Amino acid sequence: MSNVKTRFKILLPKLPKELDRLDFVFKNIESEAYFSTGVISDCLIENQLAERVCFKEIIFKDVFFKSSVFRFLDLTDVKFENCDLSNIDLSGAVIHRVEFVRCKLVGTNLTDATLRNVTFENCIGKYACFRFSDLGQVSFKECLLHNADFEASKFSKVVFDYTNLQQAQMSGTKLKEIDLSNSEIDGLGITIEDLYAVIVSPSQAVSLSRKMGLVIKE
């Protein structure tokens, strides 16, 4: 059997080779605002409440998002590097060709979001909420996602690579062909029905068998 982790390609953000710095203060971002083609760095975006804001061809670097709500956010061809998006509300977001690298997403709300060609690398996403979200061609690499909530989400070509999923919730999420074999899944919240064709290591299989009520005799 081939390695599921290499079966599909995730498209990276399509960004111009040269991007100018966008120097402006985010005092009041209005709903349906549109920002494109530039670098936003070393700033605080705080106390914002807006819907359907669009960011396209943007690099966020060392940006701290605080106490903000951006429902139905549209992100296309965007990279977040060393950013803190903890506890902000991004419910209903549409995220396409986006990278999150070394970011904090502790408690970030991505309920009902749609993610396509998205990479999370070396991110801290404890208690992040992906409930009812649709994830297609998404990679979590070396991330901390313990206590994250993926309940009733839809997975299509999703990979977890050396990721901590301890105590994460995935009940109601079909894990067919999802490879969890090199990730930590102790205490994973899952139903028996959702485990069909999931890929796990031998030791993980023993742990998961307890959820099925099996008694293993040595």
Buried (B, 14 or more C-beta within 10 A) or exposed (E): EEEBBEEBEBEEBEBEEEBEEBEEEBEEBEEEBEBEBBBBBEBEBEEBBBBBBBBBBBBBBEBBBBEBBBBBBBBBBBBBBBBBBBBBBBBBBBBBBBBBBEBBBBBBBBBBBBBBBBBBBEBBBBBBBBBBBBBBBBBBBEBBBBBBBBBBBBBBBBBBBEBBBBBBBBBBBBBEBBBBBEBBBEEBBBEEEBBEEBBBBEEBEEBBEEEEEEEEEE
